[in-house]
Amino acid sequence: MVQPCRILVLSLLLLIFTEREARAYTDPGSGALMWQALVAGFMGAAFYGRKVVTWFRTKKKDREQ
């Protein structure tokens, strides 16, 4: 019996390493907008994550006292 995880990994590798012609075009302005959105999302998540970690640390200190 083949493990489902192994099938998934092999399928992903097959999709990644097979070459097909791309029939799409993205102008440079749209590409820059996509990168900006990705970076902004990452930075927003990092600041929110820092806030959550700080909140948990203060709750832990309150319990210890």
Helices and strands as residue ranges (DSSP letters): H 4-17, H 28-64
